[in-house]
Amino acid sequence: MGAAQSRRRPAAMGRWAYLSEDLLDDIVRRLPCEVDRLRMSRVCRSWRVALTKAEPPAPPPPPPLPWLLLPEVDGEHGLTFSCVLSGWRRTHSFFLPHAARRARYFGSYDGAWLFLAIDGPQGDQAVQAQDHVLVNLNNFQYLDLPNAIPLNWDLPPEAQDLERIAIVAATLSCPPTEQGCVVAGIIVLPQALLRGVAFWRMGDRVISAVFAEAWPPEQVEDLIYFKGREDHENFLLLTDEENIYVCQPMFHGDDPPMVPVFSNLVRFKPRGSSGQRVLARYLVESRGDILMVVRFRSDIQSSEFRVFQHKDGEFGENLWSLMSELDGRMLFVGRGCSRSYEACDYRYPGMEGVYFLDDRSFHDQIVGFDGDAPKEPYRCSDNGRCSRPPSQVERCFPERGQSRSKYSPPSSSPRRLVPHSPQKS
């Protein structure tokens, strides 16, 4: 039997190897996903050559889109990575280190960086409970994030009393490996039931800042780092009143070891109520402008999305102007990591819309942060796409998915994620 199989395999591979160039070119044009093209190159040598020497040359794949990261039920193998180009119905194999398999994911950054809160100990190296790290999924490089904040910050470091924190969203001023990278994060002090925003340098293990009371006084819905069109770079904080704090880090050498921030509140004219309940608000940088995506809910799930653009009013006031169409945009929304892509031309025809993940647990108590805290699972089923805002919400979900997870809500990884061969635990 084995000999018969070995005799048949070369003949089968031979048939695949001698497909015509026209047919191979047609296959390539139907594979916009870079992972699928990588797998095509591994079928046989003739297919690999066809990918690089087809006449006319095969069009390059469009820029990679974010992948949906869905935690598995048991948490033993970590995540499933689902491709948007397949309607999130097809998953790609990916290997994760042990410490990242049972972690809470609270954001991402370009270059396949993920923000994790590891509820240790995990794997071969024990870590403290709720150890916050930034990990690169391409090379598994780990960078430390703060786990605590001083209660008496004016004392020397060795005399300070520390209170642990939970980070629920974060964003960066530049790639984390560049010198001078500053992090802005929405943090929670569970003992005091306070939630606010803090800034720190990449690599700090303690947030050196005054946190006597929550700042800002308004509830912060989202935060991004905005570069703008005129080289104005600032952190922007979106409040539940739909105003924006513009925050600029101010550096004066290394002393004191903290990140002082100049902030300015930009008030927007109230846009009025539509009578619907708001589930979330997001800031997105798109084509050099700022957009606000408002997510409405019916019962407990997302029912509608509306996209607003920052405009200057007749009397100099700031307005949120409702956009009647997305004009070829693909908006991926997530706190601290929203992204805008272009669906026009040959890139992603027919894929315009707002893509969203289930973040209904954002305002809930952090799962497993306190030993006495109720361990309610994170909700993971409200994922999908709004193809024509405000209506037409479509639920997209992998068949392997589930409605709740013990470890983490869904997240996404933007750009340049290199898949690895699956490995056994």
Secondary structure, DSSP 8 states (H G I E B T S, - for coil): -HHHHHHHHHHHHHHHHT--HHHHHHHHHT---HHHHHHHHTT-HHHHHHHHH-SS----------EEEEE-SS-SS-EEEEEGGGTT--EE-----HHHHTEEEEEEETTTEEEEEE-S--SSS---TTEEEEEETTT--EEE---EEESSTTS-GGG--EEE-EEEEEEESS-TTSTT-EEEEEEEETTTTEEEEEEEETT-SB--S--SS-SSSS-EEEEEEE-TTTT--EEEEEETTS-EEEEEE---SSSSSS--EEEEEE-B------SSEEEEEEEEEETTEEEEEEEEEETTEEEEEEEEEEEE-TTS-EEEEE-S--SSEEEEE-TTT-EEEE--TTSSTT--EEEE---TTTTS--TTSSTTS----EE----EEEEETTEEEEE---TT--SEESS---EEE-S----------
